[in-house]
Amino acid sequence: MLKEKIFRNKGFKYTPEIFFKTVICSWFFTSFLNFLFYEKKYTDLAFVQEKILYIVLTAVIMLVLTLGLTAIEYYLEGKKITEYSLIFSFVAFALMTLYEGNADFGTALALCIVGAMVAAYAVNKGCFDFGNADINKRTKIIYVAIITSVFAFVLASYGVLRYWTYSAPNYDFGIFCQMYYNLSKTLIPNTTCERDYLLSHFAVHFSPIYYLLLPVYWIFPFAETLQISQAVILYSGIIPLLLLAKEKGLSNKLSAALTVIYCAYPALSMGCNFDFHENCFLLPLLLWMFYFCEREKYIPMAIFTVLALMVKEDVFIYIVIYGIFLIASRRKYKLGSIMCAGAIAYFVMAYTILTKNGLGIMDDSRFGNLIFGDGGLVGVVKTFFTNPAYTLSQMFVDGNNGLTKIIYIIEMLGALAFLPFITKKMSRYILIAPILINLLSAYRYQCEIGFQYHFGITAFLFYATVLNLADLKPNLKRYLTIVAVMVSVFLYVAVFFPNVGGRYEAWRNDKEMYKNLDEVLETQIPDDASVACNTYLLSHLSNREEIYEIYYHFDKNGNVKTDVDYVVYFTRGAMSQNEKNSIPQFKQAGYKEIYRDDLIFIYVSPDMQ
């Protein structure tokens, strides 16, 4: 009688399912507590096991939690408290595992798989309903503003800390620091450190979009401005993305979840791992273009299309792909044809400028594996159409048995729960085509998420995600959204967050050293002097007309160019062989040492003595 009263009250029946879910939930939460209170890393096999007290405590805590959750299940039957506890205890455990794991991608992948199963169970039990009882607009705006601001602040802080800790090299930060200095003075994007002689950056990449940021730089003429602006530009893309979501009828709850996916999406943060690039403009500009096209507001759409083209000469391919999508999916033959023709015409103009007045298109270094003879970019097109078998064979050729590109696909598409693929409308697969640009490239960095080549692809993938989410059935929509939230957050914590922690620790531990280094450079090197220096010093000395990286400041015969007023060597880490070779040559040319400490030493030319 008593047993029946306890276990069958209010229709409650103790089942194996209740037992397993309460035990697993208790196991995740107890493991999370072990992370908090045990000093050793979980990567050490002796973790917890070396002390019998921790084993006993683990068992006792699990038992207490299991009984407690069972009691909750009994008294709050139908409230799904245990299901929510299961998914949140797992997320807490997973995040702590990733935080302790030092950017272990394999662990992150395993946790993503387990997370997908946990999410499937929770959604099947009716958790995370994105349709009914929707949050109001004001709550959504506050939530989106807070989440986006936090992620943007973290990314901006990371960029600033890279600069403050002398970890931002000439390629690719020093060149943009000097370029913006010259833009602010002359409106001409000249650099001397990009190719070791005076030239316009537009001779390397045709990117008029840089002028859009110039007014901000005039007000705040600092290197930090570029790092902060990049974070703001990237995360501003949440505005057109959520407008797209609203246009497609997605609920406020789903938009809130989409905000987390976007903000934690690994390509956004890791794409800034090597500092500032013009590519950051591409993500919000393309999203705005998509949004205005959906609204059939073609004038603002045209404006953002032109702005996107101004980011870089190769952006035309994104516009062409979108034009083809409009023709195939929306039957907008005229609009799609105009976009394709206009993009190609813009590329021909940029190509002509770069060929006649610049250094040409970087097609050989990016797609040399697809070019027969001296075909250039046209050769890529020929190979694509005449030899599709060979073209496809290059998708997973990366010198690492394809593993680098497989990881790249998981990071780019897995973080979206592969939603861009989940559609019955074949024409939408066109929106995934931009990822082939990176997968087919022989340039290894295009398939490593720690570089800046993914922002345009990201815009297309999120656009496809919104379109496909709008068509899915409620249960599948909930499930894939929760999986995408978990995977994007897990990858963010695994691959990006350790970078932030590392930069912060470097700054906190040696803050005075870096400040003293700033002071030395400011007091020892006149603002109007020409300088040759180490790559990590260059951005700190870039506000001048002439600055060069020592590593490249040699003539064709291998002799250092002794044409600068000051030479500054950075002794942190190993000096390159070129830097070592340059020292006796500068001395032979009459340069004298005027300053030396544990980090740098400075030589001055005979003319400045």
N, C-alpha and C positions, 0 to 999 in steps of 0.2 A: 504493500500500500504506500509506504513512505517513498520508496524508489519511484513508483509510478507518479506520485504527486510531484516529486521534484523534477523529474525529467519529462513529464507530459503536461505540465501546467500550461494553460493558454495554448494548447496545441503544440507545444515545443517538443521536439524529438531529437535526442542526441544521436547524431549520425557520424559515420567515419569522415564525412566531408567537414563537419564542424571540428572534429578532432584535428585533422590535418591542417586546416587553415589557421586554427589558433596556435598550434605547435610551430608552424612555419613562421607565422607572424612573431611569435615570442623568440624564435631563433634569430630572425633578422634584427629585432630590437636589442636582444642580448649581445649580439655580435657588434652592434653599433656602440653599446655601452663599453664593451671591451676596448674598442678603439679609443674611447675617451679617457679611460682610466689606466690603460696598460701602456708602458713606456716603449716597449719594443715594437718594431714594424711587423706587419702581418707577413711580409715577405721572408721573415725569419721563421723557419719551421718550428722553432722553440716557442713561438708566440703563444702565450697563455699556458701552454702545456707544461712548461718547466716548473710551475708552482701549483701544487695540488689544491691550494686554497682557491685559486681562480677557476679551476675546473669544477670544484664543489659549488662555488658561487654562481657560476654559469648555469649549472643544473638547477640550483635553487631558484634563481631568477626566472629561468624558463618555465619552471613548474608554477611559480606564483603568477606569472603573466598568462600562462595557459588557463589556469583556473579563473583568473580575473576576466579574461576575454570570454570564457565560457559562460560566466555569470552575466556579463553584458549581453551576450547572445541570447541568454534566457530571458532577461528582464526587458530587453529592447528588441525583441524579435521583429524582423522586418525593417529595421532602421539602417541596416547595412553598415553598422559601426565597425564590425570586424573586417569587412571588405575594405573599407577606407583605411583602417589600421594596417591591414596587410600591405596595401600599395604604398602608404606613406612610410611604414617601417622599412620596406625594401628600398625605397628611394633614399632614406636617411643612411641606411647601411651602404648602398651603392656609392653615394656621394662621398662618404667617408673613406670607402675603399679606394676610390679614384684619387682623392686628395692625398692619401697616404702612399699611393702607388707610383708617384713620380712619372706621370704621363705614360702609363703602360697601355698601349693601344689594344693589346690582346685581352687584357682584363676588361677594358671598356667594352669590347665587342661581346665578350661572354656575358657581361652584365646587361647589355642591350637585349640579348636573346632571352635571358631569364626575365627581364623587365617586360618584354613582349608577352610572355606567357602570363605573368602576373596581371598585366593590363587586360588581357583577353578574359581572364576569370572575373576581374572586377567589373568590366563592361557587361559581360554576360549576366551578371547579377544586378544590372540596372544602375550602376554607378556612373557618375559623370554624364548626366543628361544635358546636352548642349542646346536642346530645343525648348523644353518646358521650363517654366519659372525663370525666365531669362533675367539677367541683371539689367539695370537701367542704363541709359546713355551716360549720365553723369558719373556713375560708378566706373563704367568702362573707361572713360577718358582719364579719370584719376589713376586708375590701375595702369593703363598704358603709359601715361606720363611718368609714373614712378619707376616701372620696370625698365622702360627705355632709357631714362635718365641714369639709372644705376649702371646699366651695361655700358652706356656711352662714357660715363665717368671712369669706369674701370679701364676701358680701351684707351681713352685719352691719357689717363694716368700712366698706363704702360708705355705709350709712346713718349711721353715727357720723361719718364724715368730712364728709358733707353738713351735719350739725349743727355740727361743729367749725369748718367753713369758712364759716359763716353763709350757707349756701345752701339751708336748709330754711325755706320761707316759712310765713306764718300759715295759708294754705290749701295743703296740708292737714296741717300738723304742729303749728303753734302752738296751734290749737284743741284738739288732743288732749293737748298738754302741760298746758294749763290745766285741761282736763276731768279728767285724772288727778290733778292737784294737788288739785282740789276733791273728787274722789271719795275721795282718801286722808284728807281732813280731815272731810268731812261725809257721805260715801256718796251724795252727790247730784252728778250729772254736769253741773254748771252751767258755763257759759262766758259771757264778755262779748265776746270777740273774734270769735265766729262770726257774729253778726248785729248787732254793735255795741250790744247791750244784754244785760242779764242774762236768760238763759233756759237751760233744760235742753237738752243736746245731744239728748236723746230727743224733743224737740219737732221736730227736723229729721229724724233717723233713729231708729227704735225698735230699739236694739241693746243689749239687756241682757247680751250676751256679754262686754262690756267688764269686767264684774265678775270674770270668770274670771282675768283678768290682774292684778287688784288686789293679791292677796297678794304677788306678785313685786314690784310697785311699792312696796308698803309696806316691803319689805326694801331695795330699791334705788330710792329716790325721785329718779330722774334722767331727763332726756330721752333719754339714750342707752339706757336700759332698754327703751323702746318700740321703738327701731330694732333692737336685738339680739333682743328677744323676737319680733318679726315674722319675722326670719330663722329662728329656731329653730322657730317654729310652722309656717312653710311647709315647711321641710325635714323636719319630723317626719312629714309625709305619706308619706315613703318607707316607714315601718313598715307601715301598712295596705296600701299598694300591693304590697309584696313578700309580705305575707301572702295577698293576693288572688292573686298570681302562683303561690304555692305551692299554694293551694287549687285552682287550675286546672291544676296539673300541670306548670308551666313549670320547666325545669331551673335549677340554681344558676347556670350560665353565663349563661343568658338573663336571670335576675334581676339578675346583675351588670351586664349590658348595659343593662337597664331602669333601673338606678340612675343610670347616666351620662345616659341620655335624660331622666330626671326632673330630675336636678340641673342639667343644662345647658339645660333647656327654657326658651326665652326669656321666656315669660309670667311665670315665677316671679321672675326677677331684675328684669326691666323693669317688672313690676307694682309694684315698690317704688321706682320712679324718683321718685315724689312722696311719699315718706315713708310714715308709718304709717297704716293703715286697718283697720277691723274685718273687711274682706273676707278678710284673711289667714287667719282662723279657718276659713273656709268650705272650703278645699281639704282639710285633713286630716279635718275632721268628716264631710264627704260620703264620703270614701274609707273611713272607719271604718264609716259607715252601709252602704255597699255590701258591705264585707267581712262584717259580721255578718248581713246579709241572705243572702249566699251560704252562710254557715254555718247559716242558719236559727235563729239565736239572736236572738229577736225583742225580748227585754227590753233588751239593750245597743243593739240597732238603734234601738229607740224612743227611748232616751236620746240617742243621737247625732243622731237626727232632730230632736228638740226643741232640742238645742243648736245645730244648723244653722239652724233657724228663728229662733233668738234673735240671729243675726248681723245681720240687717236685715229690714225688712218685705217686701222683694221676693223673698226667698229662697223663699217659698212656691211660686213657679213651678217651681223646681228639684225640689221634692218632688212636686209634681203630675206633672211629666214622668216622674219615676222611678216613681210609682204607676201611670201609664199603661203604662210599660215592663213592670212586673211583671204587669199584666193581659194585655198583648198577647203578651209573650214567655214568661212562666213560667206563665201561666194561674192566677195567684194573685189571684183576683177579690176575695176578701174583704180580703186585706192591701192590695192596690193601692187598693181603694175607701176603706179606712180612712185610708190615707196621703193620698189626694187630699182627702177630706172634712176631715181634721184640719188639713191645710195651709191650706185655704181658710178654715176657721174661725179659725185663728191669724191669717191675714191680715186678716180682717174685724175681729178684735179690735185689731190694730195700726193698721189704717186708722181705726178709730173713735177710738183714742187720739190719733193724729196730727191728725185732723180737728177734734176737739173741744178738745183741749188743746195742740195743736202747730200746725205750719205746713202741714200737709196732705202728700199724696203728691206727689212730683215727677214726675207723669206728663206734664204739658204740656211741660216742658223736655226730657224724655227721648224721648217718643213723640208729640209734637205733630203730626208728619207723618201719624199714623194716626188722629187724633181728629177727628171731624166735630162742629162746634159745641162745646158745653160737655159733651161726653160723658164726659170724664175717662177713667179706666182702663177703664170699661165700653165707652167708645167705641172703644178699641183692639180689644177682643174683637169688637165689631160689625163693624168694618172687616175684621178677619181672616176672619170667616165669610161676610160678604156680598159682599166685593170682593177675592177672592184675587189677581186679576190686578194690582190696584193694590198690594196688599201685597207681592207678589213684585217689583214694579217698584222698590220702595224698598230692596231688598237692596244695590244698588250705586249708590245716590245719595249722594254725599258731597261734592259741590262740587269734586271733583278727577277727574271722569270715571270714577268708580268705582275709581281706582287705589289709594286709601287702603285700601279694603275688600278689594281683591284682594291687596295686600301683607299685610293682616291674616290672610287665609285661609292664605296661604303660611306665615306665621310660626306660626300656631296648628296647622294640619293638616300642612303640609310637614315640620315638625320631628318629626312622628310618622310620616313616610313615608306619610301618608294611610291609616294602618292602621285608624282608626275606620270607614272606608268599605269595607274589604276583608273582606266577609262575605257569605255566601249567605242569612243569616237577616235578612229584611227588617225584622223587629221591632227589631233592634239599631240601625237608623238613628234610632230614637227618641232614643237616647243622644247623638246629634249635634245634636238639636233646640235645646239651650240656646244654641248659637252664633248662632241666629237672633235671639235677644234683642238681641245687639249689632249684628248686621248690619242689622236693621230699624229701629234707633234713629236719630233725627235728631241725637242728641247726639254730636258728632264724636269726643269722647274715648273713647267706648265701643268704637270700632274702631281705636284707636291703642294699640299694645302697651305704650307707656310709661306707661300708667295702670293703675288697680287693679281694672278691671272684668272680669277674665278668670279669677279663681281658681276660681269655681264651674264654669265651662265646662271648665277644665283638668281638674278631678276627673272629669267625665263622659267626656272624651276619653281619659284614661288608663284608665278603667274599660273603655271600649269596646276600647281597644288590647289590654288583657290578655285579654279574652274572645275577641277575634278571633285573637290570636297562638296561643292554645291550640288553635284549630281548623285552623291552616294546615299545609300539608305542609312537611317539614323544610327543603328548599331555599329555598322562598319565605319561610319563617320567618326563616332565616338572613339572606337577602338584605335583606328589609325592616328587620330589626333593625339591621344594619350601616348601612344608609342613614339610618335614624332617628338612630343615634348620631352619624354624621358631620354630618348637617344641623343637629341640635340644638346640637352643639358649635360648628359654623361660625357659626351665628346668634348664639350666646352671645358668641363672640369678636368678631363684627362689630358687634352692636348694644349689648351691655352692657359688655364689658370696657373699651372706651375711656372710658366714664363713670367707672369705678373708677380708671383711670390718671389721668384729669383731676383728680378730687378729691384723689388722693394727691399729685400734683404741686403742687396749690394749697396743701395743708397743709404739705408739705415746704418749699416756697419761702417761705411767709409765716407760718410757725409762731409766731414771736415776736409778729408783728403781731396774730394772733388771740388769743393769750394775753393780750396787753396790753389788747385790747378787752374780753375777759372781765373783767379786773381793774377796768377803768374802770366797766363796768356794775355790778359788784358793790359798788364803793366809793361811787359817785356816786348810786345810786338806792336808797333805803331799801326794805326788804322789804315794808313795810305801805303803801307809797305807791301811788296809782293812776297809771297810765301810758298815754300814747298814743305809739306808735312805728311805725317802718317795719316792713314785713312780715317782713324777714329778721332783725330784732332780736327779734321778738315771742317766739319760742320760748325765747330766752335770758332773757327777763324774765317768763315766764309763771307762775312760782310766786307768784301773788298773786291776790287776789279780783277786782280790777278791772284789766283791761288791754285796750286797743283798738288797732286798726290805723288809723293816721292817715288813710289813703286813704278809709276809710268813715266817719270820725268827723265827719260833717257833718249838719246838720238839713235839713229839706225845702226851706228857702230858700237852701241853698248856703252857710250860715255854719258855720264850724267850732265844735264844741262845746267850750267852755272850762271843762270840769268835771273836769279831771284835775290831779293834783299835778305831774307831770313830763311833758315832751314830749321825745322823743329822735329825732333825725334821723340817717339813715345816708346818707353821701355817696358810698359805693361804687356806681358805675354811675349811670345817669340817675335823678334824682328825678322822681316823677310830678307832673303838673300840680296835682293836689289837694294834695300835700305842699307844693309851692311856694306855692300860694295860702294855705295855713294859716299860714305863718310871719308875715306882717304882721298877720294877725288875732289870733294869740296875743300878739304884741307890743303890739297895741292894747289887749288885755285886761289888760295889766300883767305878762305873763310876762317874765322876765329870763334872759338867757343866763348859765349858771354854769360851762359847760365847752365847750371846742372843741379838736379836733385834726384830723388829716387825714381821719379816717373818720367821726366823729360830732360832733354838737353838741347840747347839752342845755339846755332851758329849764325854769324852775321857776315855779309859780303864785304870785300875790301872797300867798296864804294860807300858803305854805311858806317865804317869804322872811324 
